[in-house]
Amino acid sequence: MKKFYIASCVFTEEYPQLSIKIQNYISKRFNIQIIRCCVANYKVEEFENRMPEWYRKQWKNIKHYEKYPAGSTMISLCHNCSAIFEERHPEINLMSLWELILTDDKFVYPNLNGEKITIQDCWRSKENFAEQEAVRKILQRMNIEIVELAENHDKTKFCGYSLYQPQPPRNAKLAPKRFVEGAKGLFQEHSQEEKFQLMKNYCEQITTDKIIAYCHYCVRGLKLGGKNAFHLAELLFNDEQR
């Protein structure tokens, strides 16, 4: 059955070169179609214009959205995309990028030489145990000694400072179970100073030099809190490995 990969408008805007590497890998290794967005006609021109000028034409050439029949599989590294598909398209199977990578017996993992690194789970995907397990298997294959936080897996309440500011209206509309019913008290306006203090306080529990997240919002928050934070994809698709 057909598979497709959502490159994610927000992730690609923040990590354009990294997004290209991931797209190239998925296209060449799995021959999977790449699309941009999880919602048809959502801020198409706005995100095109927000891409760096050197990448804008290439981004425009990627199909914005595709509708697939029941039984297809949507692959993503963006938890907004996953949440929206989970609620709007239950007929579509979901798979994280990390689960896909684990199916590739030729993937070359970087070796972190047994370094202790903390793992940060994301509130937007807190019940996705398949993704969480895949992330930890990948970290083990990278020869990382995983350090767990007390609030991990489905106990996590963290998604950077994104939970301390209003969310895009489309999220609440398209995935109300996650972003309305499951978000009581969240997505309230906070000042930049308040966000900084919240992130700083949160990061005080982290004892390792590095922390890995698999959500771009989580990484933003951890960096604001003063931590040496990395998106998992940054380590998997670095220049030495790809």
N, C-alpha and C positions, 0 to 999 in steps of 0.2 A: 504494500500500500504506500501511497505517496508520502514523502517526508518533506518538510520545509523548515528553514532556519530563519528566525527573526533577528536581524542584526541589531535592532533597538536604536531608535532615534536618539535617545538620551545618552546611552552608553557610547554610541559612535561619535556623538558631538564631543564627549569628554575624552574619549580615547580613540581618535580616528585611525592612527597608524596601527594600533593594536586590533581594532575592529577589522581592518583590512586583512591582517594576518590570519585572524580567525576565519573570516569569510573565505579566503583563499584555501585554507586548510580543509574546510568543510566541503567546498566545491570540488577540489581535486581528489581528496581522499574518499569521499562518500558520494560525490555527484548529486548533492542535495541542492535544491533551488534556494536562493537567498531572496528574502523580501525585507523591506525596511521596517514596517510597522505592524502592530497588532490590531489596529483600528483603521477601517477604510476612511480615507479622506481627512485624516486628523493632522492639521497644521502642516500640510505637505510643503508648501512654499516656505513657511516660517523655518522649518528645520533644514530645508535645503540652503537657505540663506545663512543659517547659523553654523553650517559646516565651514571648515577652513577653505579658503579660496582654491587651494591646490587640489582639494578633494571633491569640490562641489559637483563638477561634471560627472565624475565617476559615481557619486551617490545618486544623482538624478537618473542615471542609467539603470539603477536597480529598481525592479518593480516595487511600487509602494505597498501593495497589499494583494493577497490572493485568497480566494475562497476555495477550500478543498472539501471533498465529500466526507461523510462520516467514516471513521476508521483511519483517517490520515493522522500523521504525527507532527506536532509542532514542537520544534526544538528551540530553546531560548536560554540566554543567560540573564535575562531581565525579569525580576519578580513581578513587576507591574504587568508585563505581557502575560506571564503565566497565570496571574490572578484573574485577569480579564478573560482569558481563554477558558479557564476552569469554570467560570460562572456563566459566560455567554455561549460557550461552545462545548458542552459536555460530551458531544459526539466526537470530538477531536481528542486524540491521545496526547499527553504531555510528556516531554522528556527534557531534562536539563542538558546543557552543553557538557557538563561533567560526566553524566551517565553515558553520553555518546562517546566521549574520549575513552572511557574505560572499555568500550567495545573494540578499540583499535589496538591490536596486538603489536603494531609497529610504531606506536607513539613513543618518542624518546623523552623521558622525564628528566628534568634537571636534578642534580644530586646536591642536596643541602647538608650532607655530611652529619646527620644526626642532630642538627640544630633544634633547640627548643623554640617553638613558635606557637603563639596563641591562635586559636581559631574563633572567629566571630560569626555566629549564626544570625540570620536576618528575620525580623518580625514579619516582613511581608511574605515570608515563605516558611513560617515556623512549624507548620504541620507536614511539610514535604520531607518525610524521612528518607525517601529514595534519593533525593538530591543531597541531603546531609550525609548520608552514608557514602555516596559517591565522592563527595568532597574529601571525606576523611580517608578513603581508600587512595585517592590521588596523592594526598599529603604523605601517606605512608610510602607510596611508590617514589616520592621525591626525597625519601630518607629524612623525613622531618619527625621529631619527637613532639607530638601534639599536646598542647596544654589547653585544657578545657576551662571555660568560665563556669561559674556557679549557675548562671542563667543561660543555659544552652538549649539546643533543640527546640522543643515546643514551649520551653520556659522563657525564651528570649523576649525581651521587650525593646530591643534596640534596632533602629534603622537610621543611625546618625541623627543629625538635626532635622531631617525631613519630617519627623513626627511633631516637630515644634514650630511648624509654619503651615499655612493653608495648603491643602493639596489641590492638584488640578481637578476641576469639577467633573471631568470625564471619568476619573477613577471611581468616584463615589457613585456615579450613575451606572457605570458598566460592571462594577464589581462591588455591590453594596454589602454583601456578606463580609467581605474583608475590610472594606474601607469606610463603612458606616456602622453596621452592627458590631463588628469586631474592633472598632476603633473609638470606643467611648472615651472622651476626654483627650483624644489626640488631635493633631492637625489644628492646634490653636496658635494664634500669632504670638511670637516671642521676639524680643529685641535681639540684635546681634550679640550684645553683651550677655544676655541670658543664655543664648545658645552656646556661647563659648564656655560659660561656667558649667552648664549641664554636661557638655562633652568632656570638659576637664575633670569634673567629678567622676564621671563614668570611667574614664581612662585610668584613674588612680588604682583600680583593682588589677590592672594588667601588669604582670611581673616580668614578662619577656621583652627582649629588645624589639622584636618584630611581632606584628599581628597580621594575620591574613583574613580577608573577608571575600565574599563572592557576590557582593552587591555594591554598586557604585555609590549609593547613598551612604552605606555603612562606612566605606572608605573615606568619604568626605568628612563624616563626623569624627572618625578616629583621628584623622590628620588635624582637624580643628582642635581636638583635645590634646594634641601634642605628641601623638604616637607615630612610630615608624610603621605605617600601615601600607599594605599592598593588596591590590586586587589579585585574586588567584590567577586570573588570566595573564597578568603581567609576568608572573614567574613561569608559567607554562609555555608562553609564546614569546620568550625573550629572544634577542638577536642571535645568541649563541646556539639556541635550540632550533630556531626556524630559519 
